[in-house]
Amino acid sequence: MPDTVHSLEIPATKKSWLSRDVLFISLSACFADLGYQSVLAIFPLFLVLTLRQPVWMFGLATAISYGPGAVFALIGGRMADRFGAKRMAISGNILIPLLSLSGLVTLPGLAIALFSGGWWARNFRSPPRRTMLTQAVTKEHRGQAFGFLHALDIGGGFLAALGTMLLVLAGVTFTHIFLLTIIPLLCSTLFLTLVRVGGKIAAAAPSAPGTAQQSAQAAANQRVYHRLLLSAALYGFSSFSIGFPILTVDQARHGTAIHNAAWAILSYVVFFGVSAVTGMVVGKKIKGGIRTLALWGYLLGGLAAAGMGLVWYTGTNPLLYYPIVGLMGLSLGVIETIEPTIISRLMPSQSTGRGMGALTAMRSLGLFVGNIAMGLLYHFGAAWSYGYAALLAIVASMLMLTIPAAESSGV
């Protein structure tokens, strides 16, 4: 059995990892987030405040988005391996503006359907786009490349949240904000068309049986891969849409409706700002990925969720929500940089799309359950929702830490 870590790499070069392709893929991510994160910032407020639906309805909307979205992620990853990552990434990306149309309707069911359709397209696109990035850089630079991708990706979200907050304060209607988001989403697709990598990777030729050491390493890689997917799913059960903290902050304020909404969206700004910086820092210090993922990704995310619940339960100063949301952003930056980097090192090049699709799918399945649970528990009080999330995130981190150091040393 060939070594699944060392058989997949392009010969190393002295060129900078920040190539034209890495830049365009990352800029595509930036513009995509600039569009759809604006939608995510106001959709919970639109659904609950404008369409007058209960909070559990938002939980249902996100669950519908994430659940079937797992299937779309698997399909997108496998089709990237079969037909080429670039072609599949563009196909999914061009349908994401369905999200933008969700704010142009008055029927809650139709709004949720459009929102979900756009999110399914986003899930279909994500594994092929990550696959394109692995093709653009060598193994030793993948941590930096994924960190840079996350920084621009979340940087777009930061600008989206900040811009949305200012538009809300200026009195711009939700409908006009939804319409504006279509422009950066189209720009995102344009950048993907300019990328040169992303073609179909031919299957590796059968090779002679490896040494016992190579076979043992390949088996260890598979065990790490499956444990990572299981932990990602379990952490997904604890995860929730950032829309829940937005609603929590909105409900904790006692000003006018517009100012409450602006304060709520500010939490989104803090979240993305911290997460973008984290991606750049973590990408340069990717060694020791498994332990860093468990402690600074999953465990920190759980502690931040516990902090949200504690502030709500005690009724202390709502300004405390902002540093806690910042910790959530830090946690996400670690997770979104390290998880795909590890997958890219464990999977053969011709199967990278399948690995990325499985990672996205497992997280989406977890988010499907997590958002339903968050929505239902929120009915009894926000502290119950965040307490549930904290518990499962901590368990996920413990599961990740059970991977033997000898097996995780290669990633």
Backbone torsions as a table, in degrees:
resi	resn	phi	psi	omega
1	MET	NA	128.6	-177.1
2	PRO	-68.6	153.3	177.6
3	ASP	-69.3	115.5	-173.9
4	THR	-75.8	-6.8	177.0
5	VAL	-96.4	-45.1	-169.8
6	HIS	-94.3	-9.2	-177.3
7	SER	-89.3	-3.5	-170.2
8	LEU	-105.4	0.1	-168.1
9	GLU	-92.4	147.8	171.8
10	ILE	-74.8	145.1	177.4
11	PRO	-55.0	136.4	-178.0
12	ALA	-65.5	144.9	177.0
13	THR	-127.5	171.4	179.0
14	LYS	-92.8	2.6	179.8
15	LYS	-69.9	154.3	177.4
16	SER	-64.1	143.8	177.7
17	TRP	-67.9	-23.5	-178.7
18	LEU	-85.2	76.0	-178.2
19	SER	-87.1	176.5	177.3
20	ARG	-57.8	-42.8	-177.9
21	ASP	-67.7	-43.2	178.0
22	VAL	-60.4	-41.9	-179.4
23	LEU	-64.5	-45.6	-177.4
24	PHE	-69.1	-38.4	176.7
25	ILE	-62.3	-42.3	-179.3
26	SER	-69.7	-38.2	176.6
27	LEU	-66.2	-35.3	175.1
28	SER	-61.5	-41.6	177.5
29	ALA	-64.6	-40.2	-179.6
30	CYS	-60.5	-48.9	-178.9
31	PHE	-69.6	-32.7	177.4
32	ALA	-62.3	-47.1	179.3
33	ASP	-67.9	-34.6	177.1
34	LEU	-58.3	-30.4	178.1
35	GLY	-86.3	-62.2	-169.3
36	TYR	-78.2	-20.4	175.7
37	GLN	-71.9	-26.8	172.3
38	SER	-64.3	-39.6	176.6
39	VAL	-63.0	-45.8	-178.8
40	LEU	-64.1	-29.1	-179.0
41	ALA	-69.3	-34.7	-174.9
42	ILE	-108.6	-14.4	-177.6
43	PHE	-60.2	-45.2	178.3
44	PRO	-61.4	-37.2	177.7
45	LEU	-69.2	-39.9	177.8
46	PHE	-62.1	-45.0	-176.9
47	LEU	-69.1	-43.2	-174.8
48	VAL	-83.6	-42.2	-174.9
49	LEU	-89.5	-44.1	-177.0
50	THR	-82.1	-49.6	-178.9
51	LEU	-86.8	-3.0	173.7
52	ARG	57.1	48.8	176.5
53	GLN	-102.7	152.5	177.9
54	PRO	-69.4	160.8	-178.5
55	VAL	-60.2	-34.6	-178.7
56	TRP	-63.0	-24.8	177.4
57	MET	-66.6	-35.9	175.3
58	PHE	-66.5	-39.6	175.5
59	GLY	-60.1	-39.8	177.6
60	LEU	-65.3	-41.1	-179.9
61	ALA	-60.9	-45.4	179.9
62	THR	-69.5	-33.7	177.7
63	ALA	-65.0	-43.1	177.3
64	ILE	-62.2	-35.6	179.0
65	SER	-67.8	-45.1	-174.2
66	TYR	-79.3	-37.1	-175.5
67	GLY	-61.5	-69.1	175.4
68	PRO	-60.8	-23.8	177.2
69	GLY	-59.7	-28.3	177.2
70	ALA	-63.1	-40.0	178.7
71	VAL	-65.9	-42.3	179.3
72	PHE	-63.7	-34.7	177.6
73	ALA	-65.3	-43.4	178.1
74	LEU	-62.5	-44.5	179.5
75	ILE	-63.2	-44.6	-180.0
76	GLY	-60.9	-41.9	179.7
77	GLY	-64.8	-45.1	-178.7
78	ARG	-69.0	-38.6	178.7
79	MET	-68.9	-28.1	175.6
80	ALA	-64.3	-40.7	177.9
81	ASP	-67.2	-34.2	-174.4
82	ARG	-85.1	-41.5	-173.1
83	PHE	-113.4	-6.6	-178.3
84	GLY	110.8	132.5	-174.6
85	ALA	-67.1	-39.3	-176.7
86	LYS	-63.0	-45.8	-178.3
87	ARG	-60.4	-43.7	-178.2
88	MET	-71.9	-36.5	179.0
89	ALA	-62.7	-43.2	179.2
90	ILE	-65.8	-40.9	-178.8
91	SER	-59.6	-42.2	178.7
92	GLY	-74.3	-41.4	-174.7
93	ASN	-62.5	-34.3	-174.7
94	ILE	-71.5	-15.0	-179.9
95	LEU	-100.0	-4.9	-179.5
96	ILE	-60.4	-31.4	178.6
97	PRO	-57.9	-8.3	171.7
98	LEU	-55.6	-31.9	175.7
99	LEU	-57.0	-42.3	-176.8
100	SER	-64.5	-31.1	-178.5
101	LEU	-75.4	-13.9	-177.1
102	SER	-64.9	-23.0	-179.4
103	GLY	-92.9	6.7	-177.9
104	LEU	-103.6	4.3	-177.2
105	VAL	-117.1	163.5	-178.7
106	THR	-111.0	-9.1	177.9
107	LEU	-89.9	120.6	-178.4
108	PRO	-55.8	-40.6	-179.6
109	GLY	-62.5	-41.4	179.4
110	LEU	-69.8	-38.2	177.8
111	ALA	-61.3	-43.1	179.4
112	ILE	-66.8	-38.1	180.0
113	ALA	-63.8	-44.7	179.1
114	LEU	-66.7	-42.0	177.9
115	PHE	-59.0	-46.2	-178.8
116	SER	-65.7	-41.5	-179.9
117	GLY	-60.8	-42.1	177.0
118	GLY	-64.8	-37.3	179.6
119	TRP	-70.7	-36.0	175.6
120	TRP	-61.9	-40.0	177.5
121	ALA	-63.7	-39.2	178.6
122	ARG	-64.0	-41.9	178.7
123	ASN	-66.5	-37.2	177.1
124	PHE	-62.4	-37.9	-176.9
125	ARG	-76.9	-32.0	-170.5
126	SER	-60.7	-49.7	178.8
127	PRO	-59.8	-44.9	176.6
128	PRO	-60.8	-37.4	-179.8
129	ARG	-66.5	-41.4	176.1
130	ARG	-63.7	-37.4	177.5
131	THR	-62.7	-41.6	176.9
132	MET	-57.7	-40.1	-178.8
133	LEU	-66.5	-38.6	178.8
134	THR	-65.7	-28.4	178.1
135	GLN	-76.3	-19.3	-175.0
136	ALA	-88.9	-13.7	-176.6
137	VAL	-137.6	159.1	175.5
138	THR	-82.4	165.9	-172.9
139	LYS	-55.8	-41.9	-174.3
140	GLU	-68.2	-15.0	-178.5
141	HIS	-109.5	5.9	-175.2
142	ARG	-68.8	-33.9	176.4
143	GLY	-60.6	-44.6	178.4
144	GLN	-64.8	-41.1	-177.9
145	ALA	-66.0	-44.6	179.5
146	PHE	-69.6	-32.2	175.0
147	GLY	-65.6	-41.5	178.5
148	PHE	-66.4	-42.5	177.2
149	LEU	-58.4	-45.9	-179.1
150	HIS	-65.1	-39.2	-179.3
151	ALA	-61.9	-46.6	178.5
152	LEU	-71.8	-36.2	177.1
153	ASP	-58.2	-54.8	-178.5
154	ILE	-74.8	-27.6	174.0
155	GLY	-59.9	-39.3	174.7
156	GLY	-63.2	-39.1	176.9
157	GLY	-65.1	-37.6	177.3
158	PHE	-61.6	-47.5	178.6
159	LEU	-64.5	-36.5	178.8
160	ALA	-63.6	-46.3	-178.8
161	ALA	-65.0	-43.6	179.7
162	LEU	-64.3	-45.9	179.6
163	GLY	-63.7	-40.6	179.2
164	THR	-63.7	-41.5	178.8
165	MET	-61.0	-43.8	-179.7
166	LEU	-66.8	-37.8	178.4
167	LEU	-65.8	-39.7	178.1
168	VAL	-64.3	-43.5	178.5
169	LEU	-63.0	-31.7	179.7
170	ALA	-78.8	-3.6	177.4
171	GLY	86.2	13.5	177.1
172	VAL	-69.4	135.3	-177.1
173	THR	-70.3	155.5	176.9
174	PHE	-57.7	-38.9	-178.5
175	THR	-59.0	-44.7	-179.9
176	HIS	-69.1	-34.5	177.6
177	ILE	-65.3	-43.3	177.3
178	PHE	-57.8	-42.9	-179.6
179	LEU	-63.8	-41.2	-179.0
180	LEU	-61.7	-28.8	-176.1
181	THR	-67.4	-17.6	-179.3
182	ILE	-65.8	-32.9	-175.4
183	ILE	-62.1	-55.1	179.3
184	PRO	-64.5	-28.4	178.3
185	LEU	-65.6	-37.8	176.0
186	LEU	-68.5	-37.0	176.3
187	CYS	-63.1	-35.9	178.4
188	SER	-60.0	-44.5	179.0
189	THR	-65.1	-38.1	178.9
190	LEU	-58.9	-44.4	179.9
191	PHE	-63.7	-35.6	178.1
192	LEU	-64.0	-35.7	179.9
193	THR	-66.7	-21.2	-178.1
194	LEU	-87.5	-8.0	-179.1
195	VAL	-76.5	140.6	-175.8
196	ARG	-94.6	-24.9	178.1
197	VAL	-85.1	173.9	176.6
198	GLY	113.1	11.8	176.3
199	GLY	-78.1	171.9	179.3
200	LYS	-68.7	134.9	178.0
201	ILE	-95.7	124.6	179.7
202	ALA	-66.9	144.6	177.9
203	ALA	-63.6	143.7	-179.9
204	ALA	-67.5	142.8	178.2
205	ALA	-66.3	144.5	178.1
206	PRO	-55.9	137.1	-178.6
207	SER	-118.1	164.5	179.0
208	ALA	-65.3	151.5	179.5
209	PRO	-54.1	135.9	-178.7
210	GLY	-76.8	175.7	177.0
211	THR	-70.3	167.9	178.5
212	ALA	-60.7	-35.7	179.4
213	GLN	-66.5	-41.2	178.3
214	GLN	-65.1	-41.9	179.4
215	SER	-64.4	-39.8	178.6
216	ALA	-65.2	-39.3	179.4
217	GLN	-66.6	-40.5	179.2
218	ALA	-63.4	-40.8	177.9
219	ALA	-65.1	-39.6	178.0
220	ALA	-64.3	-39.7	178.6
221	ASN	-60.7	-40.7	179.0
222	GLN	-65.4	-38.5	178.4
223	ARG	-65.4	-42.3	177.9
224	VAL	-63.4	-41.9	-179.5
225	TYR	-59.6	-48.5	-178.3
226	HIS	-69.2	-35.6	177.2
227	ARG	-67.3	-37.5	177.3
228	LEU	-63.7	-43.6	178.9
229	LEU	-63.1	-40.9	179.1
230	LEU	-64.5	-43.0	179.4
231	SER	-66.2	-38.8	178.6
232	ALA	-62.7	-40.0	178.1
233	ALA	-66.3	-44.3	-179.5
234	LEU	-64.3	-41.3	176.1
235	TYR	-65.1	-34.6	176.5
236	GLY	-60.5	-35.4	176.6
237	PHE	-60.9	-26.7	-179.2
238	SER	-92.3	-11.0	-173.1
239	SER	-83.2	160.3	-179.8
240	PHE	-152.3	156.7	177.2
241	SER	-62.6	142.9	176.8
242	ILE	-62.8	-11.6	175.4
243	GLY	-60.7	-29.3	179.3
244	PHE	-66.4	-49.3	173.9
245	PRO	-59.4	-34.9	177.6
246	ILE	-60.3	-45.9	178.9
247	LEU	-66.0	-37.2	-179.8
248	THR	-63.4	-46.7	179.9
249	VAL	-64.9	-40.0	179.0
250	ASP	-60.0	-42.3	-178.2
251	GLN	-73.9	-19.5	-179.4
252	ALA	-84.5	-15.2	-179.5
253	ARG	-87.8	157.4	-176.6
254	HIS	-130.5	32.2	178.2
255	GLY	-101.3	-154.5	177.2
256	THR	-72.6	164.3	-178.1
257	ALA	-59.9	-41.4	-178.8
258	ILE	-66.0	-45.2	-179.5
259	HIS	-68.2	-35.9	175.3
260	ASN	-60.7	-44.7	179.6
261	ALA	-63.4	-40.2	179.6
262	ALA	-64.8	-44.1	176.8
263	TRP	-61.4	-38.4	179.6
264	ALA	-64.7	-45.1	-179.1
265	ILE	-68.3	-25.3	176.0
266	LEU	-59.1	-33.3	177.1
267	SER	-62.2	-33.7	176.3
268	TYR	-65.6	-39.7	179.0
269	VAL	-62.2	-47.0	179.3
270	VAL	-61.0	-45.8	-178.9
271	PHE	-55.9	-49.6	-177.0
272	PHE	-73.4	-35.9	179.5
273	GLY	-61.0	-48.0	179.3
274	VAL	-65.6	-42.7	-176.5
275	SER	-64.8	-37.8	180.0
276	ALA	-64.0	-45.3	179.2
277	VAL	-64.0	-39.1	-179.0
278	THR	-61.0	-41.8	-179.5
279	GLY	-58.6	-40.8	179.3
280	MET	-66.8	-40.6	-177.4
281	VAL	-71.6	-47.8	-176.8
282	VAL	-65.1	-36.4	-178.5
283	GLY	-59.6	-28.3	179.6
284	LYS	-87.1	-11.6	-177.1
285	LYS	-128.5	51.4	-171.5
286	ILE	-79.5	-11.8	-178.8
287	LYS	-62.8	146.2	-176.4
288	GLY	72.7	39.4	-171.4
289	GLY	-61.5	-41.1	-175.7
290	ILE	-63.2	-49.8	-178.3
291	ARG	-66.8	-40.7	178.1
292	THR	-62.5	-42.0	178.6
293	LEU	-61.6	-43.6	-177.7
294	ALA	-66.6	-44.5	-173.1
295	LEU	-85.9	-48.9	-174.5
296	TRP	-92.0	-10.6	175.6
297	GLY	-100.6	-77.2	-174.1
298	TYR	-67.1	-50.7	-176.2
299	LEU	-64.3	-44.9	179.9
300	LEU	-62.5	-38.6	177.0
301	GLY	-61.1	-39.4	177.8
302	GLY	-65.9	-42.5	179.5
303	LEU	-65.9	-35.7	177.9
304	ALA	-66.0	-41.3	177.2
305	ALA	-61.6	-40.9	177.3
306	ALA	-61.9	-37.6	178.3
307	GLY	-64.1	-39.7	176.7
308	MET	-59.8	-46.0	-179.8
309	GLY	-64.6	-37.6	-178.5
310	LEU	-66.8	-43.5	179.1
311	VAL	-63.5	-41.2	178.8
312	TRP	-64.5	-45.1	-175.6
313	TYR	-65.7	-40.6	-177.1
314	THR	-84.1	-16.8	179.8
315	GLY	67.7	27.9	179.9
316	THR	-76.2	-174.6	-174.9
317	ASN	-54.6	121.6	-178.5
318	PRO	-64.2	-14.3	176.1
319	LEU	-63.0	-20.9	178.6
320	LEU	-66.3	-20.0	178.7
321	TYR	-61.8	-31.9	-173.1
322	TYR	-68.4	-46.8	175.1
323	PRO	-65.0	-30.5	178.1
324	ILE	-68.1	-42.4	175.6
325	VAL	-63.2	-33.6	174.9
326	GLY	-60.6	-40.2	176.6
327	LEU	-64.6	-35.9	174.5
328	MET	-61.5	-40.8	178.2
329	GLY	-64.4	-40.6	177.6
330	LEU	-61.5	-45.5	178.5
331	SER	-58.5	-46.4	179.9
332	LEU	-63.4	-39.1	178.9
333	GLY	-60.0	-41.6	177.7
334	VAL	-64.9	-47.8	-176.1
335	ILE	-63.6	-48.3	-175.0
336	GLU	-71.1	-17.7	176.6
337	THR	-90.3	-44.6	-172.0
338	ILE	-80.6	-42.0	-176.5
339	GLU	-56.3	-54.6	-179.3
340	PRO	-67.0	-28.7	177.4
341	THR	-63.9	-44.1	178.9
342	ILE	-63.5	-45.0	179.7
343	ILE	-59.7	-41.5	-178.3
344	SER	-65.0	-27.1	-179.8
345	ARG	-84.5	-21.2	-177.1
346	LEU	-92.5	-25.8	-173.0
347	MET	-99.1	144.0	171.7
348	PRO	-63.5	154.5	-174.9
349	SER	-59.8	-35.5	-178.5
350	GLN	-76.4	-5.9	-179.8
351	SER	-121.9	12.3	-177.8
352	THR	-60.8	-40.5	179.7
353	GLY	-59.9	-41.2	178.9
354	ARG	-62.2	-42.3	179.0
355	GLY	-65.0	-44.1	179.1
356	MET	-66.4	-36.9	177.9
357	GLY	-65.3	-40.6	178.3
358	ALA	-64.6	-39.5	178.4
359	LEU	-62.2	-48.9	179.3
360	THR	-63.3	-39.0	-178.4
361	ALA	-66.4	-43.7	-179.2
362	MET	-64.2	-41.0	176.8
363	ARG	-64.5	-40.3	-178.4
364	SER	-66.9	-39.2	176.9
365	LEU	-61.3	-41.9	177.3
366	GLY	-63.6	-43.6	179.4
367	LEU	-64.3	-31.9	176.6
368	PHE	-58.4	-50.8	179.2
369	VAL	-69.2	-43.0	-175.6
370	GLY	-61.4	-41.6	-177.8
371	ASN	-73.5	-32.7	173.6
372	ILE	-64.5	-46.3	-180.0
373	ALA	-62.7	-43.4	179.4
374	MET	-61.0	-43.4	-178.9
375	GLY	-64.4	-41.6	-179.5
376	LEU	-70.8	-44.6	-179.1
377	LEU	-68.0	-29.1	179.9
378	TYR	-61.5	-25.9	178.3
379	HIS	-62.6	-30.3	-179.7
380	PHE	-92.9	-7.3	179.5
381	GLY	137.1	141.0	-177.2
382	ALA	-60.3	-31.8	-178.1
383	ALA	-61.2	-34.8	178.0
384	TRP	-65.7	-41.9	-179.9
385	SER	-62.2	-50.4	-176.5
386	TYR	-70.9	-30.1	176.1
387	GLY	-65.2	-41.9	176.2
388	TYR	-59.9	-46.3	-179.0
389	ALA	-62.4	-42.0	-178.7
390	ALA	-62.5	-43.8	-177.1
391	LEU	-61.4	-49.1	-177.1
392	LEU	-69.5	-33.4	177.8
393	ALA	-65.0	-39.8	178.9
394	ILE	-66.2	-40.3	177.1
395	VAL	-63.0	-40.3	178.7
396	ALA	-61.7	-39.5	179.6
397	SER	-66.6	-38.5	178.8
398	MET	-65.1	-39.6	178.1
399	LEU	-62.1	-42.4	179.6
400	MET	-63.7	-36.2	-178.8
401	LEU	-72.1	-12.3	177.9
402	THR	-78.9	-8.6	176.7
403	ILE	-67.0	124.3	-178.9
404	PRO	-59.1	141.9	-178.7
405	ALA	-59.1	-34.5	-178.7
406	ALA	-64.3	-32.8	-178.5
407	GLU	-81.8	-31.4	-176.3
408	SER	-90.5	-3.3	-175.5
409	SER	-65.9	-24.9	-177.8
410	GLY	-80.7	-7.0	-177.3
411	VAL	-121.1	NA	NA
